[in-house]
Each structure stands twice: as structure tokens, then as C-alpha cells.
Amino acid sequence: MDLIASFTVNHLLLEPGVYVSRQDADPSTGAVITTFDLRLTAPNREPVMDTAAVHALEHLGATFLRNDPEWSSRVVYFGPMGCRTGFYLVLFGKYESADVIGLVTRAFEFARDFEGEIPGARPAECGNWHDADLNAAHWWARRYLERTLYKIDDAHMTYPEG
């Protein structure tokens, strides 16, 4: 079998950033979806996020994105990578990383600043409702904003060669 596209990226060179992972067009309609790699940690070189932080960020990010007045109708999916080094954001339409920096920044500012009960984190709403850590989510969101999003450059919006 062929490797899927995300496995061909050299994770030893990958830094935190916002990358276009892939763009797919429906062959019958031509409709395009863009998958973004929102990388919060340097894979294999920095600690990964714990599951409780990832889970809280997933709930907060999905809630924010699906309620954003400009982008909500274009959001297909927001969720964690299995390796716990980041998240995938899937949008209807053909976009580049620079197109979504404002949206991603606002989503992580929302997560950083959120107080109260995590949306969708009750037993009737979530299959693992008790495994969510809002304080850890705040820490990771703040770190991603300060280290990456607030000073992002082209090098952190284009996958490394090699």
C-alpha cells in the first residue's frame, strides 16, 4: 500500500505551525475540502499533549469553530491527531494557511480565555466526559498562540522539505 500523504512529511523537521495537509476534490462535483495540520508541538522532540488537555481543546475548538459567524458553514471537522502533537481542521473550500491564521488564532484565544463548564462535557453529551482538563487546555492554547500563531511566518505555514 502507498503511504498516506501525512506520513510522507518528515516529522523530524516539522515545527509547530499551520500547514495545508491536503486538498481533495470530489470527482463528481469538483467541490474541494482543505485539511489543515495545526501542529502544536515539534514531533518526536517535544512532549505531546496529554489526553485530558487534547479532549478539552477539542471541545472548545469545535464549539468555537462551529459558532464562528464567518466560517461555521465551512467547518467539516476539528479534532486531534492520534499522536497528540496537534489537531486537524477540515474546511469546505480551497484555502492556504494564511487564509485561516485569523480563524485559528481566534479559536485558540477562545480556548485560552474560556472559563466555566467545558461545552459538551456532561455524561449525556460525551463518551468520556470526565477526561478533560481546562487548565491544561489553557496552557497549551497560550503556548501555541505565543510561540507560533502570534509570530507565524512562511516557514511555519509550509511543510519542510526532506
Phi and psi restraints in degrees (value plus and minus 20) as a CYANA .aco file:
   2 ASP   PHI     -95.9   -55.9
   2 ASP   PSI     127.1   167.1
   3 LEU   PHI     -88.2   -48.2
   3 LEU   PSI     121.8   161.8
   4 ILE   PHI     -92.8   -52.8
   4 ILE   PSI     138.0   178.0
   5 ALA   PHI     -74.0   -34.0
   5 ALA   PSI     -62.1   -22.1
   6 SER   PHI     -86.5   -46.5
   6 SER   PSI     -42.2    -2.2
   7 PHE   PHI    -102.8   -62.8
   7 PHE   PSI     -27.9    12.1
   8 THR   PHI    -112.0   -72.0
   8 THR   PSI     -27.3    12.7
   9 VAL   PHI     -96.9   -56.9
   9 VAL   PSI     110.6   150.6
  10 ASN   PHI     -93.3   -53.3
  10 ASN   PSI      81.8   121.8
  11 HIS   PHI     -90.1   -50.1
  11 HIS   PSI     -33.5     6.5
  12 LEU   PHI     -96.3   -56.3
  12 LEU   PSI     -37.9     2.1
  13 LEU   PHI    -127.0   -87.0
  13 LEU   PSI     -32.4     7.6
  14 LEU   PHI     -90.9   -50.9
  14 LEU   PSI     113.4   153.4
  15 GLU   PHI    -133.9   -93.9
  15 GLU   PSI     143.5   183.5
  16 PRO   PHI     -75.8   -35.8
  16 PRO   PSI     119.9   159.9
  17 GLY   PHI     157.8   197.8
  17 GLY   PSI    -184.9  -144.9
  18 VAL   PHI    -149.7  -109.7
  18 VAL   PSI      91.3   131.3
  19 TYR   PHI    -142.6  -102.6
  19 TYR   PSI     126.5   166.5
  20 VAL   PHI     -98.6   -58.6
  20 VAL   PSI      94.1   134.1
  21 SER   PHI     -99.7   -59.7
  21 SER   PSI     -62.9   -22.9
  22 ARG   PHI    -186.5  -146.5
  22 ARG   PSI     139.8   179.8
  23 GLN   PHI    -150.3  -110.3
  23 GLN   PSI     108.6   148.6
  24 ASP   PHI    -144.2  -104.2
  24 ASP   PSI     117.1   157.1
  25 ALA   PHI    -133.1   -93.1
  25 ALA   PSI     115.8   155.8
  26 ASP   PHI     -90.2   -50.2
  26 ASP   PSI     102.5   142.5
  27 PRO   PHI     -83.5   -43.5
  27 PRO   PSI     -45.9    -5.9
  28 SER   PHI    -106.0   -66.0
  28 SER   PSI     -50.7   -10.7
  29 THR   PHI    -133.8   -93.8
  29 THR   PSI     -40.9    -0.9
  30 GLY   PHI      61.9   101.9
  30 GLY   PSI     -21.7    18.3
  31 ALA   PHI     -81.6   -41.6
  31 ALA   PSI     116.2   156.2
  32 VAL   PHI    -129.4   -89.4
  32 VAL   PSI     120.4   160.4
  33 ILE   PHI    -141.2  -101.2
  33 ILE   PSI     123.8   163.8
  34 THR   PHI    -134.2   -94.2
  34 THR   PSI     110.4   150.4
  35 THR   PHI    -124.7   -84.7
  35 THR   PSI     103.8   143.8
  36 PHE   PHI    -123.6   -83.6
  36 PHE   PSI     121.6   161.6
  37 ASP   PHI    -119.4   -79.4
  37 ASP   PSI      85.8   125.8
  38 LEU   PHI    -116.6   -76.6
  38 LEU   PSI      75.2   115.2
  39 ARG   PHI    -114.7   -74.7
  39 ARG   PSI      97.6   137.6
  40 LEU   PHI    -114.1   -74.1
  40 LEU   PSI     -45.0    -5.0
  41 THR   PHI    -150.7  -110.7
  41 THR   PSI     138.8   178.8
  42 ALA   PHI     -99.7   -59.7
  42 ALA   PSI      91.2   131.2
  43 PRO   PHI     -77.0   -37.0
  43 PRO   PSI     120.4   160.4
  44 ASN   PHI      45.1    85.1
  44 ASN   PSI     -15.3    24.7
  45 ARG   PHI    -148.3  -108.3
  45 ARG   PSI     -39.5     0.5
  46 GLU   PHI    -146.4  -106.4
  46 GLU   PSI     137.4   177.4
  47 PRO   PHI     -80.4   -40.4
  47 PRO   PSI     127.3   167.3
  48 VAL   PHI    -104.7   -64.7
  48 VAL   PSI     144.5   184.5
  49 MET   PHI     -93.5   -53.5
  49 MET   PSI     123.1   163.1
  50 ASP   PHI     -94.6   -54.6
  50 ASP   PSI     138.2   178.2
  51 THR   PHI     -83.3   -43.3
  51 THR   PSI     -53.4   -13.4
  52 ALA   PHI     -87.7   -47.7
  52 ALA   PSI     -56.8   -16.8
  53 ALA   PHI     -88.8   -48.8
  53 ALA   PSI     -65.4   -25.4
  54 VAL   PHI     -77.9   -37.9
  54 VAL   PSI     -65.0   -25.0
  55 HIS   PHI     -83.3   -43.3
  55 HIS   PSI     -63.7   -23.7
  56 ALA   PHI     -84.4   -44.4
  56 ALA   PSI     -63.9   -23.9
  57 LEU   PHI     -83.2   -43.2
  57 LEU   PSI     -57.8   -17.8
  58 GLU   PHI     -80.7   -40.7
  58 GLU   PSI     -68.1   -28.1
  59 HIS   PHI     -83.6   -43.6
  59 HIS   PSI     -64.0   -24.0
  60 LEU   PHI     -87.8   -47.8
  60 LEU   PSI     -65.4   -25.4
  61 GLY   PHI     -83.2   -43.2
  61 GLY   PSI     -66.9   -26.9
  62 ALA   PHI     -82.6   -42.6
  62 ALA   PSI     -61.2   -21.2
  63 THR   PHI     -82.5   -42.5
  63 THR   PSI     -67.5   -27.5
  64 PHE   PHI     -81.3   -41.3
  64 PHE   PSI     -71.2   -31.2
  65 LEU   PHI     -82.9   -42.9
  65 LEU   PSI     -58.1   -18.1
  66 ARG   PHI    -100.1   -60.1
  66 ARG   PSI     -22.3    17.7
  67 ASN   PHI    -135.4   -95.4
  67 ASN   PSI     -21.8    18.2
  68 ASP   PHI     -87.3   -47.3
  68 ASP   PSI     106.2   146.2
  69 PRO   PHI     -80.9   -40.9
  69 PRO   PSI     -52.7   -12.7
  70 GLU   PHI    -106.3   -66.3
  70 GLU   PSI     -57.5   -17.5
  71 TRP   PHI    -128.0   -88.0
  71 TRP   PSI     -33.8     6.2
  72 SER   PHI     -74.7   -34.7
  72 SER   PSI     -58.6   -18.6
  73 SER   PHI     -92.5   -52.5
  73 SER   PSI     -31.5     8.5
  74 ARG   PHI    -122.3   -82.3
  74 ARG   PSI     -25.8    14.2
  75 VAL   PHI    -100.1   -60.1
  75 VAL   PSI     101.7   141.7
  76 VAL   PHI    -115.5   -75.5
  76 VAL   PSI     -63.7   -23.7
  77 TYR   PHI    -182.5  -142.5
  77 TYR   PSI     125.2   165.2
  78 PHE   PHI    -159.6  -119.6
  78 PHE   PSI     102.9   142.9
  79 GLY   PHI    -186.7  -146.7
  79 GLY   PSI     149.8   189.8
  80 PRO   PHI     -98.5   -58.5
  80 PRO   PSI     133.8   173.8
  81 MET   PHI     -99.3   -59.3
  81 MET   PSI     125.5   165.5
  82 GLY   PHI     -79.5   -39.5
  82 GLY   PSI     -49.9    -9.9
  83 CYS   PHI     -97.3   -57.3
  83 CYS   PSI     -28.2    11.8
  84 ARG   PHI      44.2    84.2
  84 ARG   PSI      11.1    51.1
  85 THR   PHI    -125.7   -85.7
  85 THR   PSI     -21.1    18.9
  86 GLY   PHI     156.7   196.7
  86 GLY   PSI    -182.7  -142.7
  87 PHE   PHI    -155.2  -115.2
  87 PHE   PSI     136.8   176.8
  88 TYR   PHI    -124.8   -84.8
  88 TYR   PSI     117.2   157.2
  89 LEU   PHI    -141.1  -101.1
  89 LEU   PSI     100.9   140.9
  90 VAL   PHI    -134.3   -94.3
  90 VAL   PSI     106.9   146.9
  91 LEU   PHI    -146.7  -106.7
  91 LEU   PSI     122.7   162.7
  92 PHE   PHI     -87.1   -47.1
  92 PHE   PSI     111.4   151.4
  93 GLY   PHI      95.1   135.1
  93 GLY   PSI     146.3   186.3
  94 LYS   PHI    -123.0   -83.0
  94 LYS   PSI      94.8   134.8
  95 TYR   PHI    -154.2  -114.2
  95 TYR   PSI     140.1   180.1
  96 GLU   PHI    -128.8   -88.8
  96 GLU   PSI     146.5   186.5
  97 SER   PHI     -76.0   -36.0
  97 SER   PSI     -64.1   -24.1
  98 ALA   PHI     -78.8   -38.8
  98 ALA   PSI     -47.7    -7.7
  99 ASP   PHI     -86.2   -46.2
  99 ASP   PSI     -45.1    -5.1
 100 VAL   PHI    -134.1   -94.1
 100 VAL   PSI     -17.0    23.0
 101 ILE   PHI     -77.6   -37.6
 101 ILE   PSI     -63.2   -23.2
 102 GLY   PHI     -81.1   -41.1
 102 GLY   PSI     -65.2   -25.2
 103 LEU   PHI     -82.6   -42.6
 103 LEU   PSI     -68.0   -28.0
 104 VAL   PHI     -84.0   -44.0
 104 VAL   PSI     -61.1   -21.1
 105 THR   PHI     -80.9   -40.9
 105 THR   PSI     -67.0   -27.0
 106 ARG   PHI     -81.9   -41.9
 106 ARG   PSI     -58.4   -18.4
 107 ALA   PHI     -83.7   -43.7
 107 ALA   PSI     -62.8   -22.8
 108 PHE   PHI     -97.3   -57.3
 108 PHE   PSI     -46.3    -6.3
 109 GLU   PHI     -86.8   -46.8
 109 GLU   PSI     -60.2   -20.2
 110 PHE   PHI     -78.5   -38.5
 110 PHE   PSI     -67.3   -27.3
 111 ALA   PHI     -84.0   -44.0
 111 ALA   PSI     -62.2   -22.2
 112 ARG   PHI     -81.2   -41.2
 112 ARG   PSI     -59.4   -19.4
 113 ASP   PHI    -115.5   -75.5
 113 ASP   PSI     -27.5    12.5
 114 PHE   PHI     -85.1   -45.1
 114 PHE   PSI     115.2   155.2
 115 GLU   PHI    -149.4  -109.4
 115 GLU   PSI     129.0   169.0
 116 GLY   PHI      90.5   130.5
 116 GLY   PSI    -182.7  -142.7
 117 GLU   PHI     -95.9   -55.9
 117 GLU   PSI     110.0   150.0
 118 ILE   PHI     -82.4   -42.4
 118 ILE   PSI     108.3   148.3
 119 PRO   PHI     -78.3   -38.3
 119 PRO   PSI     115.7   155.7
 120 GLY   PHI      52.0    92.0
 120 GLY   PSI       0.1    40.1
 121 ALA   PHI    -129.8   -89.8
 121 ALA   PSI      18.2    58.2
 122 ARG   PHI    -128.0   -88.0
 122 ARG   PSI     136.4   176.4
 123 PRO   PHI     -73.6   -33.6
 123 PRO   PSI     -57.4   -17.4
 124 ALA   PHI     -94.9   -54.9
 124 ALA   PSI     -33.4     6.6
 125 GLU   PHI    -126.8   -86.8
 125 GLU   PSI     -37.5     2.5
 126 CYS   PHI    -165.5  -125.5
 126 CYS   PSI     120.3   160.3
 127 GLY   PHI     -96.9   -56.9
 127 GLY   PSI     -29.2    10.8
 128 ASN   PHI    -166.8  -126.8
 128 ASN   PSI      33.1    73.1
 129 TRP   PHI     -79.1   -39.1
 129 TRP   PSI     -48.5    -8.5
 130 HIS   PHI    -104.3   -64.3
 130 HIS   PSI     -30.7     9.3
 131 ASP   PHI    -116.8   -76.8
 131 ASP   PSI      51.5    91.5
 132 ALA   PHI    -168.8  -128.8
 132 ALA   PSI     112.6   152.6
 133 ASP   PHI    -144.8  -104.8
 133 ASP   PSI      81.2   121.2
 134 LEU   PHI     -85.2   -45.2
 134 LEU   PSI     -59.3   -19.3
 135 ASN   PHI     -83.2   -43.2
 135 ASN   PSI     -61.6   -21.6
 136 ALA   PHI     -87.2   -47.2
 136 ALA   PSI     -57.2   -17.2
 137 ALA   PHI     -81.9   -41.9
 137 ALA   PSI     -61.9   -21.9
 138 HIS   PHI     -77.9   -37.9
 138 HIS   PSI     -65.5   -25.5
 139 TRP   PHI     -82.1   -42.1
 139 TRP   PSI     -68.6   -28.6
 140 TRP   PHI     -85.9   -45.9
 140 TRP   PSI     -59.8   -19.8
 141 ALA   PHI     -83.2   -43.2
 141 ALA   PSI     -65.3   -25.3
 142 ARG   PHI     -81.2   -41.2
 142 ARG   PSI     -63.9   -23.9
 143 ARG   PHI     -81.8   -41.8
 143 ARG   PSI     -65.4   -25.4
 144 TYR   PHI     -84.2   -44.2
 144 TYR   PSI     -62.1   -22.1
 145 LEU   PHI     -82.2   -42.2
 145 LEU   PSI     -71.7   -31.7
 146 GLU   PHI     -93.3   -53.3
 146 GLU   PSI     -60.5   -20.5
 147 ARG   PHI    -101.4   -61.4
 147 ARG   PSI     -46.4    -6.4
 148 THR   PHI    -147.9  -107.9
 148 THR   PSI     -83.8   -43.8
 149 LEU   PHI     -86.1   -46.1
 149 LEU   PSI     -60.7   -20.7
 150 TYR   PHI     -91.0   -51.0
 150 TYR   PSI     -35.3     4.7
 151 LYS   PHI    -153.7  -113.7
 151 LYS   PSI       9.9    49.9
 152 ILE   PHI     -84.5   -44.5
 152 ILE   PSI     123.3   163.3
 153 ASP   PHI    -149.9  -109.9
 153 ASP   PSI     156.8   196.8
 154 ASP   PHI     -78.1   -38.1
 154 ASP   PSI     -55.0   -15.0
 155 ALA   PHI     -82.7   -42.7
 155 ALA   PSI     -44.7    -4.7
 156 HIS   PHI    -124.4   -84.4
 156 HIS   PSI      -3.5    36.5
 157 MET   PHI    -146.7  -106.7
 157 MET   PSI     -14.4    25.6
 158 THR   PHI    -152.9  -112.9
 158 THR   PSI     107.6   147.6
 159 TYR   PHI     -76.9   -36.9
 159 TYR   PSI     121.4   161.4
 160 PRO   PHI     -88.1   -48.1
 160 PRO   PSI     128.5   168.5
 161 GLU   PHI    -100.8   -60.8
 161 GLU   PSI     124.3   164.3
